[in-house]
Amino acid sequence: MILTSGLQKVFCAGLDITEFYNPNPDRLSKFWTTLQDTWLSLYTTSFPTVSVINGHSPAGGCLFAMSCDYRVMVGPNYTIGLNETKLGIVAPKWFQDTMVAVIGQRKAEVSLTTGKMYTTDEALQIGLIDESLPDANSALKKGTQFLNNFQKISPWAYKMTKDISRQPTVQWLIDNKQKDLDFVIKYMQSPTVQKNLELYLQSLKK
Ligand SMILES: CC/C=C\C/C=C\CCC/C=C/CC(=O)SCCNC(=O)CCNC(=O)[C@H](O)C(C)(C)COP(=O)(O)OP(=O)(O)OC[C@H]1O[C@@H](n2cnc3c(N)ncnc32)[C@H](O)[C@@H]1OP(=O)(O)O
């Protein structure tokens, strides 16, 4: 499966911040549970996945890209990263662990604490993406080539290998789904978090 965007310059703008701003707890609960379930499905697919990152990919966009098996990004003008600290919020543990699995503990810590958005070249250098291509068509071709590798791999061997590799992060969320949700609902009602989100949303307006 190839995960890509139909938009011109945005792969995924991340989660809809308006869902966090002045939230209705019931609605936020459904929103967050849907996100947890979507991520669990994507991170544990029984088939190979590639993200063809054909535009900017902040926060939740970066999470989805990192959750695929391979990342091909169009360069050099787009950016990717977990920028939550720039919004004055914190990336949850499972977001962080997904990044650690891709780029390692040290680089992830620097990346997460600074909320850095990496250009395509920088992302390639730290291993956040696997390949950089100059345009969307060649990126799609590269992504397809990667998937073709699996024609010679046993689906069972593929799935078992991926399960072993991703199990700790997946299991943590399965075991802590309700706790994670309760925390998000409480956290998003904090006046400080709300102020930070208000300022960030204002900064996005043109
Ligand atoms: C211990 C603690 C543990 C847990 C804590 C609990 C929970 C916290 C977890 C929260 C996790 C959040 C993950 C996220 O994904 S947050 C979202 C991060 N996203 C961004 O920062 C992206 C911001 N957007 C941009 O940078 C640009 O829009 C972008 C580069 C994507 C595209 O640029 P472009 O110029 O094409 O578009 P714009 O004209 O700027 O945008 C158009 C309108 O869309 C609005 N917008 C953009 N992104 C978002 C978004 N993610 N959510 C809501 N709205 C968004 C933007 O304001 C524009 O609005 P209008 O002016 O048209 O009204």
Ligand as a Chemical Component Dictionary entry (heavy atoms), coordinates in Angstrom:
data_LIG
# 
_chem_comp.id                   LIG 
_chem_comp.type                 NON-POLYMER 
_chem_comp.pdbx_formal_charge   0 
_chem_comp.three_letter_code    LIG 
# 
loop_
_chem_comp_atom.comp_id 
_chem_comp_atom.atom_id 
_chem_comp_atom.alt_atom_id 
_chem_comp_atom.type_symbol 
_chem_comp_atom.charge 
_chem_comp_atom.model_Cartn_x 
_chem_comp_atom.model_Cartn_y 
_chem_comp_atom.model_Cartn_z 
_chem_comp_atom.pdbx_ordinal 
LIG C1  C1  C 0 2.780  13.736 28.525 1  
LIG C2  C2  C 0 1.953  14.360 27.449 2  
LIG C3  C3  C 0 1.297  13.389 26.597 3  
LIG C4  C4  C 0 0.328  13.664 25.777 4  
LIG C5  C5  C 0 -0.183 15.011 25.500 5  
LIG C6  C6  C 0 -1.489 14.900 24.955 6  
LIG C7  C7  C 0 -1.821 15.236 23.715 7  
LIG C8  C8  C 0 -1.051 16.069 22.829 8  
LIG C9  C9  C 0 -0.911 15.457 21.479 9  
LIG C10 C10 C 0 -1.295 16.342 20.428 10 
LIG C11 C11 C 0 -0.766 15.870 19.131 11 
LIG C12 C12 C 0 -0.835 16.630 18.083 12 
LIG C13 C13 C 0 -0.306 16.207 16.799 13 
LIG C14 C14 C 0 -0.621 17.150 15.651 14 
LIG O1  O1  O 0 -0.670 16.693 14.548 15 
LIG S1  S1  S 0 -0.820 18.799 15.965 16 
LIG C15 C15 C 0 -0.932 19.550 14.379 17 
LIG C16 C16 C 0 0.394  20.043 13.939 18 
LIG N1  N1  N 0 0.263  20.626 12.637 19 
LIG C17 C17 C 0 0.877  21.741 12.289 20 
LIG O2  O2  O 0 1.607  22.328 13.054 21 
LIG C18 C18 C 0 0.624  22.199 10.881 22 
LIG C19 C19 C 0 0.321  23.633 10.815 23 
LIG N2  N2  N 0 0.116  24.016 9.440  24 
LIG C20 C20 C 0 1.097  24.411 8.631  25 
LIG O3  O3  O 0 2.252  24.444 8.997  26 
LIG C21 C21 C 0 0.719  24.786 7.223  27 
LIG O4  O4  O 0 -0.675 24.958 7.190  28 
LIG C22 C22 C 0 1.123  23.761 6.186  29 
LIG C23 C23 C 0 2.642  23.783 5.986  30 
LIG C24 C24 C 0 0.675  22.332 6.533  31 
LIG C25 C25 C 0 0.451  24.097 4.829  32 
LIG O5  O5  O 0 0.711  25.425 4.505  33 
LIG P1  P1  P 0 -0.288 26.202 3.544  34 
LIG O6  O6  O 0 0.303  27.526 3.369  35 
LIG O7  O7  O 0 -0.630 25.475 2.332  36 
LIG O8  O8  O 0 -1.650 26.177 4.309  37 
LIG P2  P2  P 0 -2.219 27.282 5.200  38 
LIG O9  O9  O 0 -2.802 28.300 4.286  39 
LIG O10 O10 O 0 -1.216 27.690 6.183  40 
LIG O11 O11 O 0 -3.371 26.598 5.984  41 
LIG C26 C26 C 0 -4.648 26.634 5.483  42 
LIG C27 C27 C 0 -5.632 26.748 6.636  43 
LIG O12 O12 O 0 -5.560 25.540 7.405  44 
LIG C28 C28 C 0 -5.283 25.847 8.776  45 
LIG N3  N3  N 0 -4.500 24.746 9.302  46 
LIG C29 C29 C 0 -3.333 24.302 8.826  47 
LIG N4  N4  N 0 -2.942 23.216 9.489  48 
LIG C30 C30 C 0 -3.895 22.973 10.415 49 
LIG C31 C31 C 0 -4.070 21.967 11.406 50 
LIG N5  N5  N 0 -3.201 20.981 11.597 51 
LIG N6  N6  N 0 -5.178 22.011 12.175 52 
LIG C32 C32 C 0 -6.108 22.980 11.996 53 
LIG N7  N7  N 0 -5.996 23.961 11.071 54 
LIG C33 C33 C 0 -4.896 23.948 10.286 55 
LIG C34 C34 C 0 -4.639 27.165 8.724  56 
LIG O13 O13 O 0 -4.864 27.814 9.955  57 
LIG C35 C35 C 0 -5.383 27.859 7.578  58 
LIG O14 O14 O 0 -6.636 28.291 8.049  59 
LIG P3  P3  P 0 -7.414 29.512 7.392  60 
LIG O15 O15 O 0 -6.494 30.709 7.439  61 
LIG O16 O16 O 0 -7.717 29.095 5.986  62 
LIG O17 O17 O 0 -8.637 29.668 8.235  63 
# 
loop_
_chem_comp_bond.comp_id 
_chem_comp_bond.atom_id_1 
_chem_comp_bond.atom_id_2 
_chem_comp_bond.value_order 
_chem_comp_bond.pdbx_ordinal 
LIG C1  C2  SING 1  
LIG C2  C3  SING 2  
LIG C3  C4  DOUB 3  
LIG C4  C5  SING 4  
LIG C5  C6  SING 5  
LIG C6  C7  DOUB 6  
LIG C7  C8  SING 7  
LIG C8  C9  SING 8  
LIG C9  C10 SING 9  
LIG C10 C11 SING 10 
LIG C11 C12 DOUB 11 
LIG C12 C13 SING 12 
LIG C13 C14 SING 13 
LIG C14 O1  DOUB 14 
LIG C14 S1  SING 15 
LIG S1  C15 SING 16 
LIG C15 C16 SING 17 
LIG C16 N1  SING 18 
LIG N1  C17 SING 19 
LIG C17 O2  DOUB 20 
LIG C17 C18 SING 21 
LIG C18 C19 SING 22 
LIG C19 N2  SING 23 
LIG N2  C20 SING 24 
LIG C20 O3  DOUB 25 
LIG C20 C21 SING 26 
LIG C21 O4  SING 27 
LIG C21 C22 SING 28 
LIG C22 C23 SING 29 
LIG C22 C24 SING 30 
LIG C22 C25 SING 31 
LIG C25 O5  SING 32 
LIG O5  P1  SING 33 
LIG P1  O6  DOUB 34 
LIG P1  O7  SING 35 
LIG P1  O8  SING 36 
LIG O8  P2  SING 37 
LIG P2  O9  DOUB 38 
LIG P2  O10 SING 39 
LIG P2  O11 SING 40 
LIG O11 C26 SING 41 
LIG C26 C27 SING 42 
LIG C27 O12 SING 43 
LIG C27 C35 SING 44 
LIG O12 C28 SING 45 
LIG C28 N3  SING 46 
LIG C28 C34 SING 47 
LIG N3  C29 SING 48 
LIG N3  C33 SING 49 
LIG C29 N4  DOUB 50 
LIG N4  C30 SING 51 
LIG C30 C31 SING 52 
LIG C30 C33 DOUB 53 
LIG C31 N5  SING 54 
LIG C31 N6  DOUB 55 
LIG N6  C32 SING 56 
LIG C32 N7  DOUB 57 
LIG N7  C33 SING 58 
LIG C34 O13 SING 59 
LIG C34 C35 SING 60 
LIG C35 O14 SING 61 
LIG O14 P3  SING 62 
LIG P3  O15 DOUB 63 
LIG P3  O16 SING 64 
LIG P3  O17 SING 65 
# 
